[in-house]
Amino acid sequence: MDRRIKFRHLDVFSAICRNLSLKRAADEIGLTQPAISKTLAELEEILGARLLERSRAGVQITAAGEIFLQFAEQSSGAIRQGIRAVQGNPGRAGRLRIGALPSVASFLLPRALHRLTQSIPDLLIDIHEGPHRDLTAKLRSGALDLVFGRLGLAESMEGLSFHQFYTEDVVIVTAPGSPALQARSFAALASFQVLYPPQDSAIRPLVARALMAQGVPLYENRIECASAACARALVLEAPGSVWFTSRGVVAHDLAEGRLEALQIDTGATLGAVGAMARRSDVMSPVSRRFLQEAAREADILIQSSI
């Protein structure tokens, strides 16, 4: 490795790639914009390659930048992991930082966490919920140890491994008694308010593919909502609304009758749910233990649904 490359170069480059903006990257890591511009210029000079293209429209990662980003995030993540291991609280069993997509945040994850905390009561656990792109970026950078949720597109899984637990489909739900319950096709939903997966959602490409297969254009009367809490409240407040979401997000609502599923075939949206980790890392004992507990709980959930 070129001795001129420092940790600050990797940190700044990763932050810019995450934010696709010099200003937002500067705010995130607490430096001025001229400082990160200078650091980026130094890194590009050392490597002899253009990593990012800057314009008024924002920042674009070049082909060379995409390649270097994988290794930059893996390296900085490994350094942070080592620092945490050395500086960790000796009075605790360890620390586990988990990212959770909405499909598992209220379904599989609480059950698995209960199992883990029963067996390791002094474990410090941090849980972060968010969209697939944000959580996998934090996982690559070392800010998270594991991410639980749906398997993303191939390009979003670069440098990551995936441990599958089960598969689930996207379900379309509405309030009990809603007139939308009479709909039997994707096309029939055009007359209702549609709560649709946002751009960075793992399920959006699957829903889009299902609509295209039926020749149904993207709904004009849609609200793209990343918040499960907000979508749930909206669909209950407005009985003429329907919500596309992963089944795990609303499993409790469906079981207890707070929401009802439309009788529309969504089999084309079936996808894998599991845990993501950095491929290059040696997984910590705590992370391995949690994966085991999550797999056991997933088996119980699968058996109970048969």
Solvent accessible surface area in square Angstrom, and as a share of the most:
residue,aa,sasa,rsa
1,M,182,0.81
2,D,55,0.29
3,R,218,0.80
4,R,139,0.51
5,I,18,0.09
6,K,104,0.44
7,F,75,0.31
8,R,120,0.44
9,H,4,0.02
10,L,9,0.04
11,D,30,0.15
12,V,3,0.01
13,F,1,0.00
14,S,2,0.01
15,A,0,0.00
16,I,0,0.00
17,C,8,0.05
18,R,65,0.24
19,N,30,0.16
20,L,53,0.27
21,S,17,0.11
22,L,27,0.13
23,K,127,0.54
24,R,132,0.48
25,A,0,0.00
26,A,5,0.04
27,D,100,0.52
28,E,86,0.39
29,I,47,0.24
30,G,65,0.62
31,L,84,0.42
32,T,89,0.51
33,Q,79,0.35
34,P,100,0.63
35,A,38,0.30
36,I,0,0.00
37,S,40,0.26
38,K,136,0.58
39,T,12,0.07
40,L,1,0.01
41,A,51,0.40
42,E,49,0.22
43,L,1,0.00
44,E,16,0.07
45,E,140,0.63
46,I,29,0.15
47,L,62,0.31
48,G,67,0.64
49,A,37,0.28
50,R,122,0.44
51,L,2,0.01
52,L,0,0.00
53,E,85,0.38
54,R,83,0.30
55,S,75,0.48
56,R,255,0.93
57,A,106,0.82
58,G,23,0.22
59,V,7,0.04
60,Q,124,0.55
61,I,41,0.21
62,T,27,0.16
63,A,81,0.63
64,A,40,0.31
65,G,0,0.00
66,E,88,0.40
67,I,107,0.54
68,F,37,0.15
69,L,26,0.13
70,Q,46,0.20
71,F,115,0.48
72,A,1,0.01
73,E,5,0.02
74,Q,39,0.17
75,S,50,0.32
76,S,1,0.01
77,G,0,0.00
78,A,52,0.40
79,I,78,0.39
80,R,68,0.25
81,Q,50,0.22
82,G,36,0.34
83,I,83,0.42
84,R,68,0.25
85,A,83,0.64
86,V,129,0.74
87,Q,141,0.62
88,G,41,0.39
89,N,95,0.49
90,P,137,0.86
91,G,62,0.59
92,R,102,0.37
93,A,48,0.37
94,G,27,0.26
95,R,130,0.48
96,L,1,0.01
97,R,18,0.07
98,I,0,0.00
99,G,0,0.00
100,A,0,0.00
101,L,9,0.05
102,P,36,0.23
103,S,6,0.04
104,V,1,0.00
105,A,29,0.22
106,S,48,0.31
107,F,37,0.15
108,L,1,0.00
109,L,4,0.02
110,P,63,0.40
111,R,91,0.33
112,A,0,0.00
113,L,23,0.11
114,H,114,0.51
115,R,75,0.27
116,L,0,0.00
117,T,51,0.29
118,Q,129,0.57
119,S,51,0.33
120,I,28,0.14
121,P,111,0.70
122,D,66,0.34
123,L,13,0.06
124,L,65,0.32
125,I,39,0.20
126,D,31,0.16
127,I,90,0.46
128,H,75,0.34
129,E,106,0.48
130,G,16,0.15
131,P,37,0.23
132,H,9,0.04
133,R,133,0.48
134,D,70,0.36
135,L,3,0.01
136,T,3,0.02
137,A,17,0.13
138,K,78,0.33
139,L,0,0.00
140,R,38,0.14
141,S,6,0.04
142,G,0,0.00
143,A,45,0.35
144,L,1,0.01
145,D,23,0.12
146,L,0,0.00
147,V,0,0.00
148,F,1,0.00
149,G,0,0.00
150,R,3,0.01
151,L,81,0.40
152,G,14,0.13
153,L,95,0.47
154,A,89,0.69
155,E,127,0.57
156,S,29,0.19
157,M,17,0.08
158,E,81,0.36
159,G,7,0.07
160,L,4,0.02
161,S,34,0.22
162,F,51,0.21
163,H,71,0.31
164,Q,104,0.46
165,F,25,0.11
166,Y,23,0.09
167,T,69,0.40
168,E,13,0.06
169,D,25,0.13
170,V,1,0.00
171,V,5,0.03
172,I,3,0.02
173,V,0,0.00
174,T,0,0.00
175,A,7,0.05
176,P,64,0.40
177,G,70,0.67
178,S,3,0.02
179,P,82,0.51
180,A,0,0.00
181,L,30,0.15
182,Q,139,0.62
183,A,9,0.07
184,R,143,0.52
185,S,51,0.33
186,F,13,0.06
187,A,60,0.47
188,A,43,0.33
189,L,0,0.00
190,A,63,0.49
191,S,95,0.62
192,F,37,0.16
193,Q,66,0.29
194,V,0,0.00
195,L,2,0.01
196,Y,2,0.01
197,P,4,0.03
198,P,22,0.14
199,Q,137,0.61
200,D,53,0.27
201,S,24,0.15
202,A,18,0.14
203,I,15,0.08
204,R,26,0.09
205,P,46,0.29
206,L,31,0.15
207,V,1,0.01
208,A,31,0.24
209,R,129,0.47
210,A,5,0.04
211,L,4,0.02
212,M,137,0.61
213,A,81,0.63
214,Q,124,0.55
215,G,65,0.63
216,V,16,0.09
217,P,107,0.68
218,L,73,0.36
219,Y,7,0.02
220,E,170,0.76
221,N,47,0.24
222,R,79,0.29
223,I,71,0.36
224,E,65,0.29
225,C,23,0.14
226,A,68,0.53
227,S,51,0.33
228,A,23,0.18
229,A,74,0.57
230,C,61,0.37
231,A,1,0.00
232,R,60,0.22
233,A,53,0.41
234,L,64,0.32
235,V,0,0.00
236,L,75,0.37
237,E,146,0.65
238,A,45,0.35
239,P,70,0.44
240,G,31,0.30
241,S,3,0.02
242,V,0,0.00
243,W,11,0.04
244,F,5,0.02
245,T,9,0.05
246,S,5,0.03
247,R,99,0.36
248,G,2,0.02
249,V,10,0.06
250,V,0,0.00
251,A,23,0.18
252,H,72,0.32
253,D,5,0.03
254,L,44,0.22
255,A,89,0.69
256,E,112,0.50
257,G,45,0.43
258,R,105,0.38
259,L,2,0.01
260,E,70,0.31
261,A,29,0.23
262,L,10,0.05
263,Q,124,0.55
264,I,18,0.09
265,D,124,0.64
266,T,13,0.07
267,G,47,0.46
268,A,59,0.45
269,T,2,0.01
270,L,100,0.50
271,G,16,0.15
272,A,16,0.12
273,V,0,0.00
274,G,0,0.00
275,A,0,0.00
276,M,0,0.00
277,A,6,0.04
278,R,16,0.06
279,R,148,0.54
280,S,69,0.44
281,D,34,0.18
282,V,132,0.76
283,M,42,0.19
284,S,38,0.24
285,P,97,0.61
286,V,23,0.13
287,S,4,0.03
288,R,109,0.40
289,R,88,0.32
290,F,0,0.00
291,L,19,0.09
292,Q,91,0.40
293,E,9,0.04
294,A,0,0.00
295,A,39,0.30
296,R,114,0.42
297,E,14,0.06
298,A,1,0.01
299,D,83,0.43
300,I,83,0.42
301,L,18,0.09
302,I,59,0.30
303,Q,122,0.54
304,S,89,0.57
305,S,92,0.59
306,I,158,0.80
